[in-house]
């Protein structure tokens, strides 16, 4: 494939705690970027995809923030954006950034990182994946975005990055694209859905994780949460408004179990 989804990112003041959560519950490993100083992000991965957990800095909003891709050619990406997708753009990042040579946005402003597999724009953060990674039963499976113009954004990722459509049952107006391993879900957003409840703005919505055995995962989730409440997964719902958000998430999810991590980030769990 021309492009591969190689990382996802979230922002949190509790980034060290979230690292422990994802390692304990899912068995993700600290990647080569695990040798970081006190100011850096922490990175866990499944051998193919990394999760960057960034400390929340002033002016930034917490939560699931963006995803990143490694591509064959940055020049090809720029050329494909011109004309038909001129509402999208990319910019070069500072040379100190370990994860991306460039960052960009799709026609609705959803942000992604970019690096090349070789050449001057190559980044070595995910060296494990470049070498074939490691194999483990629990893996990052999906990155889901809610956006007002879902069709235009899905067309953008297909045209520019050659992501392929996959036939997955979901809500009307949702598009699911894959790099052959990870699914990028582009789902519609409308403020009309939030009548009578708090508004969840458009942008990155949830992360999908595939586990080897759902019953075993539930048991391990209960065991870890009971042993250390700081690492307990958060159930969804509990009030009229939060029930409405839970039900909307569940209706559009592709997995079998919807939970939140200790910071409230939505996770869609499946064993298929």
Short mmCIF file of the C-alpha atoms (twelve columns), coordinates in Angstrom:
data_MODEL
# 
_entry.id   MODEL 
# 
loop_
_atom_site.group_PDB 
_atom_site.id 
_atom_site.type_symbol 
_atom_site.label_atom_id 
_atom_site.label_alt_id 
_atom_site.label_comp_id 
_atom_site.label_asym_id 
_atom_site.label_seq_id 
_atom_site.Cartn_x 
_atom_site.Cartn_y 
_atom_site.Cartn_z 
_atom_site.pdbx_PDB_model_num 
ATOM 1   C CA . UNK A 1   0.000   0.000   0.000  1 
ATOM 2   C CA . UNK A 2   1.082   3.566   -0.721 1 
ATOM 3   C CA . UNK A 3   0.186   4.603   2.850  1 
ATOM 4   C CA . UNK A 4   0.188   2.831   6.200  1 
ATOM 5   C CA . UNK A 5   -1.446  4.073   9.395  1 
ATOM 6   C CA . UNK A 6   1.457   3.817   11.821 1 
ATOM 7   C CA . UNK A 7   0.289   5.709   14.894 1 
ATOM 8   C CA . UNK A 8   -2.588  7.270   16.775 1 
ATOM 9   C CA . UNK A 9   -2.313  10.029  19.373 1 
ATOM 10  C CA . UNK A 10  -4.139  11.350  22.400 1 
ATOM 11  C CA . UNK A 11  -3.461  14.240  24.789 1 
ATOM 12  C CA . UNK A 12  -3.757  13.981  28.567 1 
ATOM 13  C CA . UNK A 13  -2.341  15.455  31.785 1 
ATOM 14  C CA . UNK A 14  -2.406  11.830  32.981 1 
ATOM 15  C CA . UNK A 15  -0.215  10.514  30.177 1 
ATOM 16  C CA . UNK A 16  1.978   8.380   32.438 1 
ATOM 17  C CA . UNK A 17  -1.082  6.719   33.989 1 
ATOM 18  C CA . UNK A 18  -2.567  6.025   30.553 1 
ATOM 19  C CA . UNK A 19  0.670   4.371   29.456 1 
ATOM 20  C CA . UNK A 20  0.383   1.963   32.388 1 
ATOM 21  C CA . UNK A 21  -3.308  1.336   31.598 1 
ATOM 22  C CA . UNK A 22  -2.701  0.375   27.967 1 
ATOM 23  C CA . UNK A 23  0.268   -1.773  28.888 1 
ATOM 24  C CA . UNK A 24  -1.540  -3.546  31.738 1 
ATOM 25  C CA . UNK A 25  -4.885  -4.192  30.062 1 
ATOM 26  C CA . UNK A 26  -3.944  -4.744  26.423 1 
ATOM 27  C CA . UNK A 27  -0.347  -5.911  26.715 1 
ATOM 28  C CA . UNK A 28  0.952   -3.110  24.494 1 
ATOM 29  C CA . UNK A 29  4.676   -2.535  24.825 1 
ATOM 30  C CA . UNK A 30  6.663   0.640   25.259 1 
ATOM 31  C CA . UNK A 31  8.250   1.230   21.855 1 
ATOM 32  C CA . UNK A 32  11.737  2.456   21.030 1 
ATOM 33  C CA . UNK A 33  10.576  5.919   22.073 1 
ATOM 34  C CA . UNK A 34  10.065  4.578   25.588 1 
ATOM 35  C CA . UNK A 35  13.493  5.957   26.474 1 
ATOM 36  C CA . UNK A 36  12.077  9.448   26.889 1 
ATOM 37  C CA . UNK A 37  12.739  12.278  29.275 1 
ATOM 38  C CA . UNK A 38  10.236  13.883  31.635 1 
ATOM 39  C CA . UNK A 39  9.011   16.351  28.999 1 
ATOM 40  C CA . UNK A 40  8.377   13.877  26.209 1 
ATOM 41  C CA . UNK A 41  5.326   11.885  25.252 1 
ATOM 42  C CA . UNK A 42  5.067   8.218   26.013 1 
ATOM 43  C CA . UNK A 43  4.509   5.640   23.284 1 
ATOM 44  C CA . UNK A 44  3.006   2.172   23.493 1 
ATOM 45  C CA . UNK A 45  2.461   -0.106  20.538 1 
ATOM 46  C CA . UNK A 46  1.307   -3.457  19.202 1 
ATOM 47  C CA . UNK A 47  4.323   -4.019  16.948 1 
ATOM 48  C CA . UNK A 48  2.611   -2.390  13.967 1 
ATOM 49  C CA . UNK A 49  0.835   0.713   15.272 1 
ATOM 50  C CA . UNK A 50  1.936   3.047   18.053 1 
ATOM 51  C CA . UNK A 51  -0.201  5.073   20.448 1 
ATOM 52  C CA . UNK A 52  1.415   8.405   21.314 1 
ATOM 53  C CA . UNK A 53  0.151   9.688   24.656 1 
ATOM 54  C CA . UNK A 54  1.092   13.348  24.758 1 
ATOM 55  C CA . UNK A 55  1.203   15.542  27.865 1 
ATOM 56  C CA . UNK A 56  -1.439  18.241  27.781 1 
ATOM 57  C CA . UNK A 57  0.142   21.647  27.305 1 
ATOM 58  C CA . UNK A 58  -1.414  25.095  27.695 1 
ATOM 59  C CA . UNK A 59  -3.915  25.927  24.995 1 
ATOM 60  C CA . UNK A 60  -4.456  22.294  23.952 1 
ATOM 61  C CA . UNK A 61  -7.615  20.239  24.330 1 
ATOM 62  C CA . UNK A 62  -7.328  16.749  25.805 1 
ATOM 63  C CA . UNK A 63  -8.600  13.527  24.307 1 
ATOM 64  C CA . UNK A 64  -8.004  11.562  21.112 1 
ATOM 65  C CA . UNK A 65  -6.200  14.031  18.886 1 
ATOM 66  C CA . UNK A 66  -4.913  12.707  15.541 1 
ATOM 67  C CA . UNK A 67  -3.439  9.775   13.640 1 
ATOM 68  C CA . UNK A 68  -0.325  9.411   11.525 1 
ATOM 69  C CA . UNK A 69  0.682   7.689   8.300  1 
ATOM 70  C CA . UNK A 70  3.909   6.688   6.631  1 
ATOM 71  C CA . UNK A 71  3.780   7.035   2.840  1 
ATOM 72  C CA . UNK A 72  5.906   6.199   -0.175 1 
ATOM 73  C CA . UNK A 73  6.227   9.839   -1.253 1 
ATOM 74  C CA . UNK A 74  5.422   13.195  0.346  1 
ATOM 75  C CA . UNK A 75  5.734   14.813  -3.092 1 
ATOM 76  C CA . UNK A 76  3.021   12.516  -4.430 1 
ATOM 77  C CA . UNK A 77  0.741   13.453  -1.521 1 
ATOM 78  C CA . UNK A 78  1.209   17.163  -2.256 1 
ATOM 79  C CA . UNK A 79  0.584   16.668  -5.966 1 
ATOM 80  C CA . UNK A 80  -2.603  14.691  -5.367 1 
ATOM 81  C CA . UNK A 81  -3.987  17.391  -3.077 1 
ATOM 82  C CA . UNK A 82  -3.785  20.112  -5.718 1 
ATOM 83  C CA . UNK A 83  -6.971  20.964  -7.534 1 
ATOM 84  C CA . UNK A 84  -9.601  18.453  -6.453 1 
ATOM 85  C CA . UNK A 85  -8.591  18.495  -2.781 1 
ATOM 86  C CA . UNK A 86  -7.271  22.036  -2.457 1 
ATOM 87  C CA . UNK A 87  -9.122  22.537  0.847  1 
ATOM 88  C CA . UNK A 88  -6.593  20.143  2.394  1 
ATOM 89  C CA . UNK A 89  -2.995  21.077  3.115  1 
ATOM 90  C CA . UNK A 90  0.249   19.865  4.690  1 
ATOM 91  C CA . UNK A 91  3.101   21.740  6.383  1 
ATOM 92  C CA . UNK A 92  6.628   20.732  7.311  1 
ATOM 93  C CA . UNK A 93  7.223   20.081  11.018 1 
ATOM 94  C CA . UNK A 94  10.255  21.153  13.053 1 
ATOM 95  C CA . UNK A 95  13.185  18.792  12.606 1 
ATOM 96  C CA . UNK A 96  13.068  17.917  16.319 1 
ATOM 97  C CA . UNK A 97  9.745   16.127  15.928 1 
ATOM 98  C CA . UNK A 98  10.397  12.379  16.197 1 
ATOM 99  C CA . UNK A 99  7.057   11.217  14.801 1 
ATOM 100 C CA . UNK A 100 6.377   13.191  11.665 1 
ATOM 101 C CA . UNK A 101 8.203   15.141  8.993  1 
ATOM 102 C CA . UNK A 102 4.941   16.808  7.953  1 
ATOM 103 C CA . UNK A 103 1.470   17.334  9.346  1 
ATOM 104 C CA . UNK A 104 -1.646  17.969  7.347  1 
ATOM 105 C CA . UNK A 105 -5.423  18.172  7.420  1 
ATOM 106 C CA . UNK A 106 -8.244  16.791  5.336  1 
ATOM 107 C CA . UNK A 107 -10.986 18.982  3.748  1 
ATOM 108 C CA . UNK A 108 -12.774 19.299  7.121  1 
ATOM 109 C CA . UNK A 109 -9.635  20.182  9.084  1 
ATOM 110 C CA . UNK A 110 -9.019  16.789  10.716 1 
ATOM 111 C CA . UNK A 111 -5.279  16.572  11.401 1 
ATOM 112 C CA . UNK A 112 -2.863  13.777  10.514 1 
ATOM 113 C CA . UNK A 113 0.926   13.315  10.658 1 
ATOM 114 C CA . UNK A 114 3.022   12.223  7.682  1 
ATOM 115 C CA . UNK A 115 6.431   10.621  7.246  1 
ATOM 116 C CA . UNK A 116 8.139   8.815   4.381  1 
ATOM 117 C CA . UNK A 117 9.328   5.236   4.365  1 
ATOM 118 C CA . UNK A 118 12.724  6.374   3.028  1 
ATOM 119 C CA . UNK A 119 14.605  9.557   2.163  1 
ATOM 120 C CA . UNK A 120 14.950  12.883  3.940  1 
ATOM 121 C CA . UNK A 121 11.455  12.710  5.444  1 
ATOM 122 C CA . UNK A 122 11.964  9.299   7.021  1 
ATOM 123 C CA . UNK A 123 11.269  8.920   10.753 1 
ATOM 124 C CA . UNK A 124 12.542  5.992   12.820 1 
ATOM 125 C CA . UNK A 125 10.110  6.126   15.742 1 
ATOM 126 C CA . UNK A 126 8.350   2.954   14.638 1 
ATOM 127 C CA . UNK A 127 11.482  0.990   13.831 1 
ATOM 128 C CA . UNK A 128 9.787   -2.109  15.206 1 
ATOM 129 C CA . UNK A 129 7.124   -1.958  12.516 1 
ATOM 130 C CA . UNK A 130 9.717   -1.325  9.806  1 
ATOM 131 C CA . UNK A 131 11.497  -4.511  10.846 1 
ATOM 132 C CA . UNK A 132 8.336   -6.560  10.901 1 
ATOM 133 C CA . UNK A 133 7.340   -5.610  14.429 1 
ATOM 134 C CA . UNK A 134 6.295   -8.220  16.913 1 
ATOM 135 C CA . UNK A 135 3.136   -10.292 17.097 1 
ATOM 136 C CA . UNK A 136 0.661   -10.039 19.942 1 
ATOM 137 C CA . UNK A 137 -3.011  -10.976 20.330 1 
ATOM 138 C CA . UNK A 138 -4.359  -7.480  21.058 1 
ATOM 139 C CA . UNK A 139 -3.889  -4.874  18.322 1 
ATOM 140 C CA . UNK A 140 -5.037  -1.415  17.309 1 
ATOM 141 C CA . UNK A 141 -7.770  -2.005  14.780 1 
ATOM 142 C CA . UNK A 142 -9.467  1.274   13.908 1 
ATOM 143 C CA . UNK A 143 -9.329  5.069   14.145 1 
ATOM 144 C CA . UNK A 144 -12.732 6.767   13.902 1 
ATOM 145 C CA . UNK A 145 -13.453 10.398  13.054 1 
ATOM 146 C CA . UNK A 146 -16.766 12.256  13.067 1 
ATOM 147 C CA . UNK A 147 -16.904 15.094  10.594 1 
ATOM 148 C CA . UNK A 148 -19.575 17.242  8.875  1 
ATOM 149 C CA . UNK A 149 -18.580 16.320  5.302  1 
ATOM 150 C CA . UNK A 150 -17.867 12.612  5.648  1 
ATOM 151 C CA . UNK A 151 -18.201 11.749  1.957  1 
ATOM 152 C CA . UNK A 152 -15.715 14.424  0.835  1 
ATOM 153 C CA . UNK A 153 -13.213 13.383  3.515  1 
ATOM 154 C CA . UNK A 154 -13.518 9.689   2.642  1 
ATOM 155 C CA . UNK A 155 -12.935 10.516  -1.015 1 
ATOM 156 C CA . UNK A 156 -9.846  12.513  0.002  1 
ATOM 157 C CA . UNK A 157 -8.238  9.617   1.896  1 
ATOM 158 C CA . UNK A 158 -9.018  7.229   -0.945 1 
ATOM 159 C CA . UNK A 159 -7.648  9.514   -3.681 1 
ATOM 160 C CA . UNK A 160 -4.576  10.892  -1.911 1 
ATOM 161 C CA . UNK A 161 -3.487  7.909   0.211  1 
ATOM 162 C CA . UNK A 162 -4.991  5.009   -1.757 1 
ATOM 163 C CA . UNK A 163 -6.855  3.681   1.280  1 
ATOM 164 C CA . UNK A 164 -9.332  1.048   0.145  1 
ATOM 165 C CA . UNK A 165 -13.044 0.882   1.054  1 
ATOM 166 C CA . UNK A 166 -14.172 -2.033  3.199  1 
ATOM 167 C CA . UNK A 167 -17.713 -3.297  3.589  1 
ATOM 168 C CA . UNK A 168 -18.547 -2.860  7.264  1 
ATOM 169 C CA . UNK A 169 -22.031 -2.459  8.708  1 
ATOM 170 C CA . UNK A 170 -22.408 0.888   10.430 1 
ATOM 171 C CA . UNK A 171 -24.630 3.932   10.411 1 
ATOM 172 C CA . UNK A 172 -25.864 5.517   7.208  1 
ATOM 173 C CA . UNK A 173 -23.358 7.937   5.725  1 
ATOM 174 C CA . UNK A 174 -20.279 6.318   7.312  1 
ATOM 175 C CA . UNK A 175 -17.258 5.303   5.251  1 
ATOM 176 C CA . UNK A 176 -14.655 2.722   6.258  1 
ATOM 177 C CA . UNK A 177 -11.268 2.632   4.545  1 
ATOM 178 C CA . UNK A 178 -8.248  0.439   5.210  1 
ATOM 179 C CA . UNK A 179 -4.509  0.318   4.606  1 
ATOM 180 C CA . UNK A 180 -4.789  -3.465  4.691  1 
ATOM 181 C CA . UNK A 181 -4.420  -3.689  8.462  1 
ATOM 182 C CA . UNK A 182 -6.028  -0.693  10.192 1 
ATOM 183 C CA . UNK A 183 -9.441  0.782   9.392  1 
ATOM 184 C CA . UNK A 184 -10.000 4.526   9.132  1 
ATOM 185 C CA . UNK A 185 -13.684 5.230   9.775  1 
ATOM 186 C CA . UNK A 186 -15.066 8.537   8.516  1 
ATOM 187 C CA . UNK A 187 -18.474 9.038   10.097 1 
ATOM 188 C CA . UNK A 188 -21.008 11.863  9.750  1 
ATOM 189 C CA . UNK A 189 -21.568 14.523  12.400 1 
ATOM 190 C CA . UNK A 190 -24.600 16.733  12.941 1 
ATOM 191 C CA . UNK A 191 -25.448 19.008  15.833 1 
ATOM 192 C CA . UNK A 192 -29.068 17.862  15.492 1 
ATOM 193 C CA . UNK A 193 -28.074 14.605  17.226 1 
ATOM 194 C CA . UNK A 194 -27.358 16.447  20.456 1 
ATOM 195 C CA . UNK A 195 -30.750 17.986  21.134 1 
ATOM 196 C CA . UNK A 196 -31.355 17.606  24.869 1 
ATOM 197 C CA . UNK A 197 -27.792 16.562  25.712 1 
ATOM 198 C CA . UNK A 198 -24.282 18.020  25.794 1 
ATOM 199 C CA . UNK A 199 -22.610 18.428  22.426 1 
ATOM 200 C CA . UNK A 200 -19.712 16.227  21.390 1 
ATOM 201 C CA . UNK A 201 -17.887 18.260  18.780 1 
ATOM 202 C CA . UNK A 202 -16.647 16.822  15.457 1 
ATOM 203 C CA . UNK A 203 -13.170 15.333  15.190 1 
ATOM 204 C CA . UNK A 204 -11.489 12.130  16.377 1 
ATOM 205 C CA . UNK A 205 -14.187 10.045  18.049 1 
ATOM 206 C CA . UNK A 206 -12.853 6.686   19.219 1 
ATOM 207 C CA . UNK A 207 -10.177 4.041   18.812 1 
ATOM 208 C CA . UNK A 208 -10.946 0.436   17.938 1 
ATOM 209 C CA . UNK A 209 -8.926  -2.389  19.477 1 
ATOM 210 C CA . UNK A 210 -9.126  -6.044  18.506 1 
ATOM 211 C CA . UNK A 211 -8.600  -8.571  21.310 1 
ATOM 212 C CA . UNK A 212 -8.052  -12.307 21.073 1 
ATOM 213 C CA . UNK A 213 -10.912 -13.311 23.355 1 
ATOM 214 C CA . UNK A 214 -13.682 -10.974 24.475 1 
ATOM 215 C CA . UNK A 215 -14.711 -12.960 27.553 1 
ATOM 216 C CA . UNK A 216 -11.096 -13.200 28.639 1 
ATOM 217 C CA . UNK A 217 -10.687 -9.471  28.080 1 
ATOM 218 C CA . UNK A 218 -13.731 -8.676  30.230 1 
ATOM 219 C CA . UNK A 219 -12.338 -10.823 33.030 1 
ATOM 220 C CA . UNK A 220 -8.915  -9.168  32.799 1 
ATOM 221 C CA . UNK A 221 -10.504 -5.709  32.744 1 
ATOM 222 C CA . UNK A 222 -12.398 -6.519  35.951 1 
ATOM 223 C CA . UNK A 223 -9.301  -8.014  37.572 1 
ATOM 224 C CA . UNK A 224 -7.075  -5.025  36.816 1 
ATOM 225 C CA . UNK A 225 -9.720  -2.467  37.793 1 
ATOM 226 C CA . UNK A 226 -10.392 -4.292  41.042 1 
ATOM 227 C CA . UNK A 227 -6.717  -4.540  41.892 1 
ATOM 228 C CA . UNK A 228 -5.904  -0.909  41.055 1 
ATOM 229 C CA . UNK A 229 -8.819  1.500   40.693 1 
ATOM 230 C CA . UNK A 230 -6.575  4.045   38.949 1 
ATOM 231 C CA . UNK A 231 -6.370  1.564   36.063 1 
ATOM 232 C CA . UNK A 232 -10.090 0.793   35.967 1 
ATOM 233 C CA . UNK A 233 -11.862 1.167   32.635 1 
ATOM 234 C CA . UNK A 234 -14.794 3.546   32.788 1 
ATOM 235 C CA . UNK A 235 -18.263 2.198   31.977 1 
ATOM 236 C CA . UNK A 236 -20.447 4.316   29.734 1 
ATOM 237 C CA . UNK A 237 -23.773 5.840   30.711 1 
ATOM 238 C CA . UNK A 238 -25.194 6.505   34.141 1 
ATOM 239 C CA . UNK A 239 -27.308 9.593   33.532 1 
ATOM 240 C CA . UNK A 240 -29.867 10.618  30.945 1 
ATOM 241 C CA . UNK A 241 -27.372 12.617  28.910 1 
ATOM 242 C CA . UNK A 242 -24.492 10.173  29.197 1 
ATOM 243 C CA . UNK A 243 -26.864 7.322   28.315 1 
ATOM 244 C CA . UNK A 244 -27.770 9.177   25.123 1 
ATOM 245 C CA . UNK A 245 -24.092 9.586   24.188 1 
ATOM 246 C CA . UNK A 246 -23.413 5.923   25.014 1 
ATOM 247 C CA . UNK A 247 -26.319 4.743   22.894 1 
ATOM 248 C CA . UNK A 248 -25.220 6.862   19.944 1 
ATOM 249 C CA . UNK A 249 -21.661 5.540   20.217 1 
ATOM 250 C CA . UNK A 250 -22.826 1.935   20.484 1 
ATOM 251 C CA . UNK A 251 -25.176 2.264   17.524 1 
ATOM 252 C CA . UNK A 252 -22.343 3.404   15.257 1 
ATOM 253 C CA . UNK A 253 -19.536 1.204   16.625 1 
ATOM 254 C CA . UNK A 254 -18.262 -1.826  14.733 1 
ATOM 255 C CA . UNK A 255 -17.150 -3.727  17.859 1 
ATOM 256 C CA . UNK A 256 -18.951 -5.704  20.556 1 
ATOM 257 C CA . UNK A 257 -17.990 -3.768  23.703 1 
ATOM 258 C CA . UNK A 258 -17.728 -0.019  24.191 1 
ATOM 259 C CA . UNK A 259 -15.786 1.357   27.178 1 
ATOM 260 C CA . UNK A 260 -13.677 4.366   28.106 1 
ATOM 261 C CA . UNK A 261 -10.112 4.463   29.379 1 
ATOM 262 C CA . UNK A 262 -9.384  6.153   32.760 1 
ATOM 263 C CA . UNK A 263 -9.266  9.535   30.984 1 
ATOM 264 C CA . UNK A 264 -12.639 9.070   29.287 1 
ATOM 265 C CA . UNK A 265 -11.402 8.283   25.769 1 
ATOM 266 C CA . UNK A 266 -13.859 6.022   23.972 1 
ATOM 267 C CA . UNK A 267 -12.661 2.524   23.011 1 
ATOM 268 C CA . UNK A 268 -14.517 0.090   20.765 1 
ATOM 269 C CA . UNK A 269 -13.490 -3.498  21.533 1 
ATOM 270 C CA . UNK A 270 -14.005 -6.484  19.257 1 
ATOM 271 C CA . UNK A 271 -12.692 -10.015 18.851 1 
ATOM 272 C CA . UNK A 272 -13.546 -10.231 15.164 1 
# 
